[in-house]
Amino acid sequence: MIGFIRGLLIEKTPPKVLVDVHGVGYEIDAPMSTFFNLPNTGAELLLLTHLVVREDQHTLYGFLTASERSLFRALIKVNGVGAKMALGILSAVSVDEFARCMQEEDTAALCKVPGVGRKTAERLILDMRDRVEPLMDSVPLSQPGASAGGTSHEAFHALVSLGYKASEARKMLDGVPEGLETTEQILQAALSSTVSDKVRSK
């Protein structure tokens, strides 16, 4: 699996992006949520990716946020939702807006997405309404050449991956002191604080 692509942005032709990685040009399909936030051509770019393999083609999909990629991967697991429809959903609504549609069972909003009918919208709500909260908080990746950032976002997703609920992860990170520079430092502080709280509560 190709986890990410880092290289020079050569061309932007919606929905395709062409990235030069050491002389090899990778064609990547991206949702509009990512496309509208791409840098100018010639700039260095980092995209999280997901490779879809079929008998007749291999297609690489790229995303600026971990939340977008996570939602894409969750969508293509839903019966009747392929990669093209998943890309269309991400192009039409943000991750947070999609989560709201799930929580409020808003089929009308989902049906406005091209290719999504009422049955598909109902299936999406049934399959995903309990799985969308950890996908929220769509913070863009820290791009090459930019100042360090996004560490709290990375720590949030790491905590969710460890089994904490999104609300718990946010609460843990709210208690982390300022000035920590790396994801590892933030995680250590968040986890240490949680252990200390449990000890004091006994």
Secondary structure, DSSP 4 states (H G I P E B T S, - for coil): ---EEEEEEEEEETTEEEEEETTEEEEEE--HHHHTT---TTSEEEEEEEEEE-SS-EEEEEESSHHHHHHHHHHTTSTT--HHHHHHHHHHS-HHHHHHHHHHT-HHHHTTSTT--HHHHHHHHHHHTTT-GGG---PPPPPTTSPS--HHHHHHHHHHHTT--HHHHHHHHHTSPTT--SHHHHHHHHHHHHHHHHHHH-
